[in-house]
């Protein structure tokens, strides 16, 4: 299985910033050290181009990001200070999901070891998301005729408002988001299917809701590609999550989604999405088990 990484494109953040940027480097270290991933291939993705971005994002917004002319409110909404390194990382992160999707179309599964930037909208960034990697990937693959229809299964604890904003009315895309009802974002753009969960939801009711959601996704198929946002933030010890899933519950979630794709022969690109646990090693544990499950399924 191909794994695309971008952690060496460092995004400089001020001291005390709450985004755990180190999780990406620690995740790659974990995967490299694991004997279970000896047959997997780690690759650096190409950056997406301005033209590729423009299939999902407003050209004026793209230009403000690329030239460093975002307004102060726009930068505050994104949550990252602007820098040339921020731009490069954002281009590579979207490039990683596009590269993973292309690899999945050949291999069945592939992984972006970052990505899942689902709050970025057509004309704005938001919530640590500059460009929307899933939307950019799907729009480009449909535009070039590589795929005809796509599914997004978003299991980040926060609703995929940006993905819904860009793709929600696209008849060639089915967007599914299962998330905390009262969590960020305050304004939730409607996905094709939104599953709102109350604070404190635990493993069993979460998995039951996910099973029902996947049934509805299946009814709207078939699909040529799935992008799976495997957020670590439904975890019970996440600072921003408000749900109560255990690591075992999150592993069951990943197995359910990825087996759903495998049984239906839907090529799947996996992105890591959010994770804000108090202990960064918990985030790495959760992301690493997602990658391990995908890798195991890709072999059989």
VEXDREN-2710 file (C-alpha; in Angstrom, 1 decimal):
% VEXDREN-2710
k/r/px/py/pz
1/UNK/0.0/0.0/0.0
2/UNK/1.2/3.5/-0.8
3/UNK/1.5/6.1/2.1
4/UNK/2.0/9.7/1.2
5/UNK/3.6/12.0/3.8
6/UNK/4.1/15.7/4.1
7/UNK/5.4/16.2/7.6
8/UNK/8.8/17.5/6.5
9/UNK/7.0/20.5/4.9
10/UNK/6.9/22.1/8.3
11/UNK/4.3/24.7/9.1
12/UNK/5.8/27.1/11.6
13/UNK/3.5/27.8/14.5
14/UNK/3.9/30.1/17.5
15/UNK/4.7/28.7/20.9
16/UNK/1.6/27.3/22.6
17/UNK/-0.5/26.9/19.4
18/UNK/-3.1/24.3/20.1
19/UNK/-2.7/22.4/16.7
20/UNK/-0.5/19.3/17.4
21/UNK/1.7/19.6/14.3
22/UNK/4.2/17.1/15.7
23/UNK/1.6/14.2/15.3
24/UNK/2.4/13.9/11.6
25/UNK/6.2/13.3/12.1
26/UNK/5.5/11.0/15.1
27/UNK/3.0/9.0/12.9
28/UNK/5.6/8.5/10.1
29/UNK/8.2/7.5/12.7
30/UNK/5.7/4.9/14.1
31/UNK/4.9/3.5/10.7
32/UNK/8.5/3.3/9.6
33/UNK/9.4/1.5/12.8
34/UNK/6.6/-1.0/12.6
35/UNK/7.3/-4.5/11.1
36/UNK/3.7/-4.6/9.9
37/UNK/4.4/-1.9/7.2
38/UNK/7.6/-3.4/5.7
39/UNK/5.8/-3.9/2.4
40/UNK/4.2/-0.5/2.3
41/UNK/5.8/2.3/0.3
42/UNK/6.2/5.8/1.7
43/UNK/6.1/8.6/-0.9
44/UNK/6.3/12.4/-1.0
45/UNK/3.4/13.7/-3.1
46/UNK/3.6/16.5/-5.7
47/UNK/2.0/19.8/-4.9
48/UNK/-1.3/20.6/-6.5
49/UNK/-1.3/23.4/-9.1
50/UNK/-3.4/26.6/-9.0
51/UNK/-5.4/25.2/-11.9
52/UNK/-6.2/22.0/-9.9
53/UNK/-7.2/24.1/-6.9
54/UNK/-9.5/26.2/-9.1
55/UNK/-11.8/23.3/-9.8
56/UNK/-12.9/23.4/-6.1
57/UNK/-11.9/26.9/-4.9
58/UNK/-12.5/30.5/-5.9
59/UNK/-9.6/31.9/-7.9
60/UNK/-9.5/35.1/-5.9
61/UNK/-9.2/33.2/-2.6
62/UNK/-6.5/30.9/-4.1
63/UNK/-4.5/34.0/-5.2
64/UNK/-4.8/35.6/-1.7
65/UNK/-3.4/32.5/-0.1
66/UNK/-0.6/32.1/-2.6
67/UNK/0.5/35.7/-2.5
68/UNK/0.1/36.3/1.3
69/UNK/-2.7/38.9/0.9
70/UNK/-5.3/37.2/3.1
71/UNK/-7.0/39.7/5.4
72/UNK/-6.5/39.5/9.1
73/UNK/-10.1/38.1/9.6
74/UNK/-9.3/35.4/7.0
75/UNK/-6.1/34.4/8.7
76/UNK/-7.9/34.3/12.1
77/UNK/-10.6/32.1/10.6
78/UNK/-8.0/29.6/9.2
79/UNK/-6.2/29.6/12.6
80/UNK/-2.7/29.4/11.1
81/UNK/-0.3/32.4/10.5
82/UNK/0.4/32.9/6.9
83/UNK/3.9/32.0/5.6
84/UNK/5.4/30.6/2.4
85/UNK/5.8/27.3/4.3
86/UNK/2.1/27.3/5.2
87/UNK/1.3/27.6/1.5
88/UNK/3.7/24.8/0.5
89/UNK/2.3/22.5/3.1
90/UNK/-1.3/23.2/2.1
91/UNK/-0.5/22.5/-1.6
92/UNK/1.3/19.2/-0.6
93/UNK/-1.5/18.1/1.7
94/UNK/-4.1/18.4/-1.1
95/UNK/-1.6/16.8/-3.4
96/UNK/-1.2/13.9/-1.1
97/UNK/-4.9/13.1/-1.1
98/UNK/-5.0/13.4/-4.9
99/UNK/-2.0/11.1/-5.2
100/UNK/-3.5/8.6/-2.7
101/UNK/-6.8/8.6/-4.7
102/UNK/-4.8/7.8/-7.9
103/UNK/-2.9/5.0/-6.2
104/UNK/-6.2/3.6/-4.7
105/UNK/-7.7/3.4/-8.2
106/UNK/-4.9/0.9/-9.0
107/UNK/-4.2/-0.7/-5.6
108/UNK/-7.6/-0.6/-3.8
109/UNK/-6.4/1.4/-0.7
110/UNK/-3.9/4.3/-0.2
111/UNK/-3.3/6.8/2.6
112/UNK/-2.6/10.4/3.0
113/UNK/-0.8/10.6/6.4
114/UNK/-2.3/14.0/6.9
115/UNK/-5.1/15.8/5.1
116/UNK/-8.8/15.7/5.8
117/UNK/-9.1/19.5/5.6
118/UNK/-12.8/19.5/5.4
119/UNK/-13.6/22.9/6.8
120/UNK/-12.1/24.8/3.8
121/UNK/-14.8/26.2/1.7
122/UNK/-15.1/27.4/-1.9
123/UNK/-13.9/30.9/-1.1
124/UNK/-12.5/30.7/2.5
125/UNK/-10.3/28.6/4.8
126/UNK/-11.5/27.7/8.3
127/UNK/-10.6/25.6/11.3
128/UNK/-7.0/24.8/10.5
129/UNK/-8.0/24.0/6.8
130/UNK/-6.7/26.1/3.9
131/UNK/-7.7/24.1/0.9
132/UNK/-10.2/21.2/0.9
133/UNK/-8.2/18.1/-0.2
134/UNK/-11.2/15.8/-0.7
135/UNK/-13.0/18.4/-2.9
136/UNK/-9.9/19.2/-4.9
137/UNK/-9.3/15.5/-5.5
138/UNK/-12.8/14.6/-6.5
139/UNK/-13.3/17.6/-8.7
140/UNK/-10.0/16.9/-10.6
141/UNK/-10.7/13.2/-11.1
142/UNK/-14.2/13.8/-12.3
143/UNK/-13.0/16.7/-14.6
144/UNK/-10.4/14.5/-16.3
145/UNK/-12.8/11.6/-16.7
146/UNK/-10.9/9.3/-14.4
147/UNK/-14.0/8.7/-12.2
148/UNK/-17.7/9.3/-12.7
149/UNK/-19.0/9.2/-9.1
150/UNK/-17.5/9.6/-5.7
151/UNK/-18.4/9.1/-2.0
152/UNK/-17.0/11.0/1.0
153/UNK/-17.3/9.3/4.4
154/UNK/-16.3/11.9/7.0
155/UNK/-15.8/10.4/10.5
156/UNK/-14.1/13.5/11.9
157/UNK/-15.9/14.6/15.1
158/UNK/-16.6/18.0/13.4
159/UNK/-19.1/18.3/10.6
160/UNK/-17.5/18.5/7.1
161/UNK/-19.0/21.9/6.4
162/UNK/-16.5/22.9/3.7
163/UNK/-16.8/19.7/1.8
164/UNK/-20.6/20.1/1.9
165/UNK/-20.2/23.8/0.8
166/UNK/-18.2/22.8/-2.3
167/UNK/-19.7/19.4/-3.2
168/UNK/-23.1/19.3/-1.4
169/UNK/-25.1/20.0/-4.6
170/UNK/-23.0/18.0/-6.9
171/UNK/-25.0/15.0/-8.3
172/UNK/-21.8/13.1/-8.9
173/UNK/-20.8/13.1/-5.3
174/UNK/-22.4/11.7/-2.1
175/UNK/-21.1/13.4/1.1
176/UNK/-21.7/11.7/4.4
177/UNK/-20.6/13.3/7.7
178/UNK/-21.1/11.6/11.1
179/UNK/-20.2/14.1/13.9
180/UNK/-21.0/15.8/17.2
181/UNK/-24.3/17.7/16.9
182/UNK/-23.2/20.6/19.2
183/UNK/-19.6/20.8/18.2
184/UNK/-17.8/23.1/15.8
185/UNK/-18.8/24.4/13.3
186/UNK/-21.7/26.4/14.5
187/UNK/-23.1/26.7/11.0
188/UNK/-23.3/23.3/9.4
189/UNK/-23.7/23.3/5.6
190/UNK/-25.9/20.3/4.7
191/UNK/-24.2/17.2/3.4
192/UNK/-26.0/14.6/1.3
193/UNK/-26.3/12.8/4.7
194/UNK/-25.6/14.3/8.1
195/UNK/-25.6/12.1/11.2
196/UNK/-25.7/14.3/14.3
197/UNK/-24.6/12.7/17.5
198/UNK/-25.2/14.0/21.1
199/UNK/-22.3/14.8/23.4
200/UNK/-20.9/11.8/25.2
201/UNK/-21.8/9.2/22.5
202/UNK/-20.0/6.0/23.2
203/UNK/-18.8/3.1/21.0
204/UNK/-21.9/1.0/20.6
205/UNK/-24.4/3.8/19.6
206/UNK/-21.8/5.4/17.4
207/UNK/-21.1/2.2/15.5
208/UNK/-24.9/1.6/15.1
209/UNK/-25.3/5.0/13.7
210/UNK/-22.4/4.5/11.4
211/UNK/-23.7/1.2/10.1
212/UNK/-27.0/2.8/9.3
213/UNK/-25.3/5.7/7.5
214/UNK/-23.2/3.3/5.4
215/UNK/-26.4/1.5/4.4
216/UNK/-27.8/4.8/3.2
217/UNK/-24.5/5.6/1.4
218/UNK/-24.7/2.2/-0.3
219/UNK/-28.3/2.9/-1.5
220/UNK/-27.0/6.0/-3.3
221/UNK/-24.2/4.2/-5.1
222/UNK/-22.4/2.8/-6.9
223/UNK/-19.1/4.7/-6.6
224/UNK/-15.8/4.8/-8.4
225/UNK/-13.9/6.2/-5.5
226/UNK/-14.3/6.8/-1.7
227/UNK/-12.4/9.3/0.4
228/UNK/-12.5/8.3/4.1
229/UNK/-11.7/11.0/6.7
230/UNK/-10.6/8.9/9.7
231/UNK/-10.5/11.6/12.3
232/UNK/-9.0/10.7/15.7
233/UNK/-11.0/13.3/17.5
234/UNK/-14.1/11.2/18.4
235/UNK/-11.7/9.7/21.0
236/UNK/-12.8/10.0/24.6
237/UNK/-9.8/12.0/25.7
238/UNK/-9.8/14.5/22.9
239/UNK/-9.7/18.1/23.9
240/UNK/-12.1/19.2/21.2
241/UNK/-14.2/16.1/20.6
242/UNK/-17.0/15.8/23.2
243/UNK/-17.7/12.2/22.1
244/UNK/-16.5/9.1/24.1
245/UNK/-15.2/6.6/21.7
246/UNK/-12.4/4.3/22.9
247/UNK/-9.4/3.3/20.8
248/UNK/-11.1/-0.1/20.3
249/UNK/-14.3/1.6/19.2
250/UNK/-12.3/3.7/16.7
251/UNK/-10.6/0.6/15.3
252/UNK/-14.1/-1.0/14.9
253/UNK/-15.2/2.2/13.1
254/UNK/-12.2/2.0/10.7
255/UNK/-12.8/-1.7/10.0
256/UNK/-16.5/-1.1/9.3
257/UNK/-15.8/1.7/6.8
258/UNK/-12.9/0.1/5.1
259/UNK/-14.6/-3.3/4.8
260/UNK/-17.6/-1.6/3.4
261/UNK/-15.4/-0.2/0.6
262/UNK/-13.5/-3.5/0.1
263/UNK/-16.7/-5.6/-0.1
264/UNK/-18.0/-3.2/-2.8
265/UNK/-14.7/-2.9/-4.6
266/UNK/-14.6/0.9/-4.1
267/UNK/-11.1/2.3/-4.3
268/UNK/-10.4/4.3/-1.2
269/UNK/-8.1/7.1/-0.2
270/UNK/-7.8/7.5/3.5
271/UNK/-7.0/10.9/5.1
272/UNK/-6.2/11.4/8.8
273/UNK/-8.3/14.5/9.5
274/UNK/-8.5/15.9/13.1
275/UNK/-7.0/14.8/16.4
276/UNK/-6.4/16.9/19.5
277/UNK/-5.9/14.5/22.4
278/UNK/-4.2/15.8/25.5
279/UNK/-1.4/13.2/24.9
280/UNK/-0.2/13.4/21.3
281/UNK/0.8/9.7/21.5
282/UNK/-2.9/8.9/21.8
283/UNK/-3.5/10.7/18.4
284/UNK/-0.6/8.7/16.9
285/UNK/-2.0/5.4/18.3
286/UNK/-5.4/6.1/16.6
287/UNK/-4.0/7.2/13.3
288/UNK/-1.5/4.3/13.2
289/UNK/-4.2/1.7/13.8
290/UNK/-6.2/3.2/10.9
291/UNK/-3.3/2.9/8.6
292/UNK/-2.6/-0.7/9.9
293/UNK/-6.2/-1.8/9.2
294/UNK/-6.1/-0.3/5.7
295/UNK/-2.7/-2.0/5.0
296/UNK/-4.0/-5.4/6.2
297/UNK/-7.1/-5.1/4.1
298/UNK/-5.1/-4.1/1.0
299/UNK/-3.2/-7.4/1.1
300/UNK/-6.2/-9.7/1.0
END
